[in-house]
Amino acid sequence: MATLKLAITPDKVAKDGTHKIRIALGHKSTTRYIVTRFKVNSLSQFKNGQVVKRPDAALINTKLRNILNEYQEKLDSIKCIQMYDCKQLREILLSNTSTDQTAATFQAVANTYITELMEEKRESYAKLLERNCRYFTEFTKGEFLLSDISPEIINNYARFLRNTKRIGETTLNMMMSRTRTIINRGIKKQLVKYDISPFAYYSIKGSPIREVDITIQNLIKIKNYTPKEKKLRVARDLFMLSFYLGGINLADLLNLDFRKTEVIDYIRKKARNLKQGEQRIIIPIPESAKPIIKEWMNKNTGKLDFGYKFTYSNFYRYLTRNLNEMADILDINQKVVYYSARKTFAQFASELGIPDGVIDYCLGHSDKNRGIIRYYTKVKQKQAEIAINRVIDYVNNPDKYKDYIEMRADIMLMKG
């Protein structure tokens, strides 16, 4: 934990014999100093962090306390304080973070955005930005002005990540994407302008598609599985509940209130606060999902309750381990994670000929092609209900759709 206090360094004496009063910043067993404009004539005039034995002592102490409070407020505003060493914290405290285009730093913009994300409970994304901010600060050896970030800096940073931090290409692309996000926020808030974009000559590769969908045969194995052990029941039920509810993400599923309702109504946590006209997903709860909800719903809160006290991250890891164990027990020769339910729902819906726009609605993806009127129409809700019921019916009666799926695959092949 970083600390601030007023101090004098006896070994640093001015030529006239006076001693400047400094602010001592302590962090990670290291101390750095910020010099103030105030001084005392001898060591005897400073005791326990206060000026004494001077007629103007009260006035000086008041001004020093105000300065100390200003630095303390700035220190308290740094959410990711453990990312920095003492030298870097001193640089942040001394930096000017006003709207002056020549003064805005990468770190200041990043820290402000991280604070906003934490307040919005978007911890996962905030942690990614924190990590990238730490790497970038290590690369630049402290605070770095947005206005000084050039294409050469970006290319050198990518080289630093690859050669010094030894991170893989996927993580490299993630870090560079987060770097671009902070620069774009600085541009949007008019903190900086560029004649040439820092990313003008650097291309960020798209993330590879996660091939985690499973076959109809393996999905049926999971659907028909009735384990006695609680951890496996939780794994099976959460997986199937996501599938039955159009591939809903775990964070959104755990936040739903199922009391006295026949529909789920939510905005994806991942997409909140990202744009105007957020996509609200409204889907009737299919009959197949209701027994699972009834089994685990807390009657007081309406939310799913498995009796665990895990954090979300720990619960997700716990669920992943149990899904792996379930897959081994069922002799499933494909990778099974919670996200597999979402990918499998989308794959089955596509094979059944359900339009992409309807699948996107179920998954909560944005539809960039829709007009403003379609924000207020209920057509998609009805289409989503039909789509989900059809996918569930396909799982319950796969033979009924076998000829249709094969015929459609042949047609698509001929078109290709």
C-alpha positions in Angstrom: 0.0 0.0 0.0 1.4 3.4 -1.0 1.8 6.1 1.7 2.4 9.8 1.7 3.9 12.0 4.5 5.9 15.2 4.9 9.6 14.7 5.5 13.0 16.3 5.5 16.1 14.5 4.2 18.9 15.6 6.5 21.7 14.7 4.1 20.3 17.1 1.4 21.2 20.5 2.7 21.1 23.6 0.5 24.1 25.8 0.1 22.6 28.4 2.5 22.1 25.7 5.1 18.3 25.4 4.8 16.4 22.2 4.3 13.5 21.8 1.8 10.4 20.1 2.9 9.5 17.1 0.8 6.6 14.7 0.4 7.8 11.2 1.0 6.1 8.5 -1.2 6.5 5.0 0.1 5.6 2.0 -2.0 6.8 -1.6 -2.3 9.6 -1.0 0.3 10.9 2.0 -1.7 10.7 5.7 -1.0 10.7 8.6 -3.5 10.4 12.3 -2.8 8.5 15.2 -4.2 10.1 18.6 -3.4 7.8 21.4 -2.2 8.6 25.1 -2.3 8.7 25.3 1.5 11.9 25.0 3.6 13.1 25.4 7.1 16.3 27.0 8.4 17.4 24.0 10.5 16.3 20.5 11.4 15.0 21.7 14.8 12.2 23.6 12.9 10.6 20.4 11.6 9.2 17.8 14.0 6.7 14.9 13.4 5.8 16.1 10.0 5.1 19.7 11.0 7.0 23.0 11.0 7.7 24.3 14.5 9.5 27.2 16.2 8.6 29.7 13.5 6.1 32.6 13.6 4.7 31.5 10.3 4.6 27.8 11.2 0.7 27.5 11.3 0.4 29.1 7.8 3.1 26.9 6.3 1.6 23.8 7.9 -1.8 24.6 6.4 -0.4 25.0 3.0 1.6 21.8 3.2 -1.4 19.9 4.4 -3.4 21.1 1.4 -0.6 20.0 -1.0 -0.4 16.6 0.7 -4.2 16.2 0.5 -4.1 17.0 -3.3 -1.5 14.3 -3.9 -3.4 11.8 -1.6 -6.6 12.3 -3.7 -4.6 11.7 -6.8 -3.0 8.6 -5.3 -6.4 7.2 -4.1 -7.8 7.6 -7.6 -5.3 5.1 -9.0 -7.2 1.8 -9.1 -4.3 -0.4 -10.4 -1.8 0.9 -8.0 0.0 -2.4 -7.6 1.0 -2.3 -11.3 3.5 0.5 -10.6 6.7 0.8 -8.7 7.5 3.8 -6.5 9.2 5.7 -9.3 6.3 5.3 -11.6 3.8 6.4 -8.9 5.8 9.5 -8.4 5.7 10.3 -12.1 1.9 9.8 -12.1 1.4 12.1 -9.1 3.6 14.8 -10.8 1.9 14.4 -14.2 -0.6 16.9 -15.4 -3.8 15.0 -16.4 -5.8 17.9 -17.5 -7.5 18.2 -20.9 -4.4 19.9 -22.4 -3.6 17.8 -25.4 0.1 18.1 -24.7 -0.3 16.7 -21.1 -2.6 13.7 -21.4 -0.8 10.4 -20.8 -1.6 6.9 -21.9 -1.6 5.8 -18.3 -4.0 8.5 -17.1 -6.5 7.7 -19.9 -6.2 4.0 -19.2 -6.7 4.4 -15.4 -9.8 6.5 -15.9 -11.3 3.9 -18.2 -10.4 1.1 -15.9 -12.2 2.9 -13.0 -15.3 3.3 -15.2 -15.2 -0.4 -16.1 -14.8 -1.4 -12.4 -17.8 0.7 -11.4 -19.8 -1.0 -14.2 -18.8 -4.4 -12.8 -16.9 -5.3 -16.0 -14.0 -6.6 -14.1 -12.7 -9.1 -16.7 -12.2 -6.4 -19.4 -10.8 -4.0 -16.8 -8.2 -6.6 -15.8 -7.1 -7.0 -19.4 -6.6 -3.2 -19.7 -4.7 -3.2 -16.4 -2.4 -5.9 -17.7 -1.7 -4.0 -20.9 -1.3 -0.7 -19.0 1.4 -2.5 -16.9 3.2 -3.8 -19.9 3.1 -0.5 -21.7 4.4 1.4 -18.7 7.2 -1.1 -18.4 8.0 -0.6 -22.0 8.0 3.2 -21.8 9.7 3.1 -18.4 7.0 5.3 -16.8 4.3 7.8 -17.8 4.1 8.4 -21.6 2.2 11.2 -23.4 -0.5 10.2 -25.8 0.8 12.8 -28.2 4.2 11.1 -28.3 2.8 7.7 -29.4 3.8 7.2 -33.0 3.7 4.3 -35.5 7.3 3.5 -34.5 6.4 3.4 -30.8 3.5 0.9 -31.6 5.8 -1.3 -33.6 8.5 -1.2 -30.9 5.9 -2.0 -28.2 4.7 -5.1 -30.2 8.3 -6.2 -30.5 8.8 -5.7 -26.8 5.8 -7.9 -26.0 6.9 -10.6 -28.4 10.6 -10.6 -27.6 10.9 -9.4 -24.0 7.6 -10.6 -22.4 7.6 -13.7 -24.6 3.8 -13.7 -25.1 2.1 -15.7 -27.8 0.5 -14.2 -30.9 -3.1 -14.4 -29.6 -2.2 -12.6 -26.4 -0.1 -10.1 -28.4 -3.1 -9.2 -30.6 -5.2 -8.8 -27.5 -2.7 -6.4 -25.9 -2.3 -4.4 -29.1 -6.1 -4.2 -29.4 -6.3 -2.8 -25.8 -3.6 -0.3 -26.6 -5.6 0.9 -29.6 -8.7 1.2 -27.4 -7.0 3.6 -25.0 -5.6 5.7 -27.9 -9.0 5.8 -29.5 -10.6 7.0 -26.2 -8.0 9.7 -26.0 -8.9 10.8 -29.5 -12.7 10.6 -28.8 -12.3 12.8 -25.7 -10.2 15.3 -27.7 -7.2 14.7 -25.5 -5.0 14.1 -28.5 -4.9 14.5 -32.3 -2.7 12.7 -34.8 -1.6 13.6 -38.3 -0.7 10.0 -38.7 -2.5 7.3 -36.7 -0.2 5.4 -34.4 -1.7 2.2 -35.8 -1.3 3.3 -39.5 1.3 0.7 -40.2 0.3 -2.0 -37.7 -2.3 -4.6 -38.4 -4.0 -6.5 -35.5 -5.1 -10.0 -36.5 -8.6 -11.1 -35.7 -9.0 -13.7 -33.0 -9.3 -17.3 -34.3 -12.7 -18.8 -34.2 -13.1 -21.1 -31.2 -14.0 -24.5 -32.5 -15.8 -25.8 -29.4 -19.3 -26.8 -30.8 -20.2 -30.4 -30.4 -22.1 -33.0 -32.4 -25.8 -33.7 -32.0 -24.9 -37.2 -30.7 -22.7 -35.7 -27.9 -25.3 -33.0 -27.1 -27.9 -35.8 -26.6 -25.5 -37.6 -24.3 -25.3 -34.5 -22.1 -29.1 -33.9 -22.3 -29.8 -37.5 -21.1 -27.1 -37.5 -18.4 -28.5 -37.8 -14.9 -25.6 -37.7 -12.5 -26.0 -38.1 -8.7 -23.0 -36.1 -7.7 -23.9 -32.4 -7.2 -20.9 -30.9 -9.0 -21.8 -32.9 -12.2 -25.5 -32.0 -11.9 -24.5 -28.4 -11.7 -22.3 -28.7 -14.8 -24.8 -30.6 -16.8 -27.7 -28.3 -15.9 -25.9 -25.1 -16.5 -24.7 -26.3 -19.9 -28.2 -27.4 -21.0 -29.8 -24.2 -19.6 -27.5 -22.1 -21.7 -28.4 -24.2 -24.8 -32.1 -24.0 -24.1 -32.0 -20.2 -23.6 -30.3 -19.5 -26.9 -26.7 -19.8 -25.9 -26.8 -17.3 -23.0 -23.5 -16.4 -21.4 -22.9 -17.5 -17.8 -22.5 -14.0 -16.4 -25.9 -13.1 -17.8 -27.5 -16.4 -16.8 -26.5 -16.0 -13.2 -27.8 -12.5 -13.0 -31.4 -13.3 -14.2 -34.4 -13.2 -11.8 -36.7 -16.1 -12.7 -39.5 -15.3 -10.3 -43.0 -15.1 -11.7 -41.9 -14.8 -15.3 -42.3 -16.8 -18.4 -39.6 -14.9 -20.3 -36.0 -13.9 -19.9 -35.3 -10.2 -20.5 -31.8 -8.9 -20.4 -29.0 -7.0 -22.1 -25.7 -8.9 -22.4 -23.2 -7.8 -19.7 -20.5 -7.8 -22.3 -22.3 -5.3 -24.5 -23.7 -2.9 -21.8 -22.7 0.8 -22.1 -20.9 0.2 -25.4 -23.3 1.9 -27.7 -26.6 3.7 -28.2 -29.7 1.5 -28.5 -28.4 -1.5 -26.6 -29.9 -4.8 -27.8 -32.3 -6.1 -25.3 -32.9 -9.8 -25.6 -36.4 -11.1 -24.7 -37.0 -14.8 -25.1 -39.8 -17.0 -23.7 -38.5 -19.7 -21.4 -39.0 -23.1 -23.2 -40.5 -26.0 -21.3 -37.3 -28.0 -21.3 -35.6 -25.3 -19.3 -38.2 -24.9 -16.5 -37.3 -28.0 -14.5 -33.7 -26.9 -14.3 -34.7 -23.4 -13.2 -37.0 -24.8 -10.6 -34.3 -27.1 -9.2 -31.8 -24.4 -8.6 -33.7 -21.1 -8.2 -33.4 -19.3 -4.9 -37.0 -18.4 -4.0 -36.0 -15.2 -2.2 -33.8 -13.7 -5.0 -35.1 -15.5 -8.1 -31.5 -16.2 -9.2 -29.8 -19.5 -9.6 -28.2 -20.6 -6.4 -25.9 -23.6 -6.1 -24.9 -23.1 -2.5 -21.4 -22.0 -3.3 -19.5 -19.0 -2.1 -17.1 -18.8 -5.0 -16.2 -15.6 -6.8 -17.4 -15.5 -10.4 -14.0 -16.3 -11.8 -13.5 -19.2 -9.4 -16.9 -20.6 -10.1 -16.3 -20.5 -13.8 -13.0 -22.4 -13.4 -14.9 -24.9 -11.1 -17.6 -25.3 -13.7 -15.0 -25.9 -16.5 -13.3 -28.6 -14.5 -16.6 -30.4 -13.9 -17.6 -30.1 -17.5 -14.3 -31.8 -18.5 -15.0 -34.6 -16.0 -18.5 -35.0 -17.3 -17.2 -35.2 -20.9 -14.7 -38.0 -19.8 -17.5 -39.9 -18.1 -19.7 -39.7 -21.2 -16.8 -40.6 -23.5 -17.2 -37.4 -25.5 -14.3 -37.1 -27.8 -14.7 -33.3 -28.3 -13.7 -30.4 -26.2 -16.6 -29.4 -23.9 -16.6 -26.0 -22.1 -19.5 -23.8 -21.1 -19.1 -21.8 -24.3 -19.7 -25.0 -26.2 -23.4 -24.7 -25.5 -23.6 -21.3 -27.2 -21.5 -22.4 -30.2 -23.5 -25.6 -30.5 -26.9 -23.8 -30.4 -25.7 -21.4 -33.1 -24.4 -24.3 -35.3 -27.6 -26.3 -35.0 -29.7 -23.2 -35.7 -27.7 -22.6 -38.9 -28.0 -26.2 -40.0 -31.8 -25.9 -39.6 -31.9 -22.9 -42.0 -32.7 -20.3 -39.3 -31.8 -16.8 -40.7 -28.5 -15.3 -39.3 -30.4 -12.3 -38.0 -32.5 -14.4 -35.8 -29.5 -16.4 -34.5 -27.8 -13.1 -33.8 -30.8 -11.9 -31.8 -30.8 -15.1 -29.7 -27.0 -14.7 -29.1 -27.3 -11.0 -28.4 -25.1 -9.9 -31.3 -25.6 -6.5 -32.8 -27.5 -6.4 -36.1 -25.8 -3.5 -38.0 -28.1 -3.8 -41.0 -31.4 -3.2 -39.2 -33.3 0.0 -39.5 -34.4 2.2 -36.5 -37.9 0.8 -36.6 -36.7 -2.7 -36.0 -35.5 -1.6 -32.6 -39.1 -1.4 -31.5 -40.6 -4.4 -33.3 -41.5 -7.7 -31.6 -40.9 -9.7 -34.7 -37.5 -10.9 -33.6 -38.8 -12.1 -30.2 -41.4 -14.3 -31.9 -38.8 -15.5 -34.4 -36.4 -16.3 -31.6 -39.0 -18.3 -29.8 -39.7 -20.4 -32.9 -36.0 -20.8 -33.6 -35.2 -22.0 -30.0 -38.1 -24.4 -30.0 -37.0 -25.8 -33.4 -33.4 -26.4 -32.2 -34.7 -28.1 -29.1 -37.0 -30.3 -31.2 -34.1 -31.2 -33.4 -32.2 -32.4 -30.3 -35.2 -34.4 -29.1 -36.1 -35.8 -32.5 -32.9 -35.7 -34.7 -34.2 -38.3 -37.2 -37.1 -36.0 -38.1 -34.6 -33.4 -39.5 -32.0 -35.7 -40.9 -33.1 -35.6 -44.5 -33.7 -31.9 -44.4 -30.3 -31.1 -43.0 -28.6 -33.4 -45.6 -30.5 -31.9 -48.4 -29.7 -28.3 -47.3 -26.0 -29.2 -46.9 -26.0 -30.5 -50.5 -27.7 -27.3 -51.8 -25.2 -25.2 -49.9 -22.3 -27.3 -51.4 -23.6 -26.8 -54.9 -23.9 -23.0 -54.3 -20.3 -22.9 -53.1 
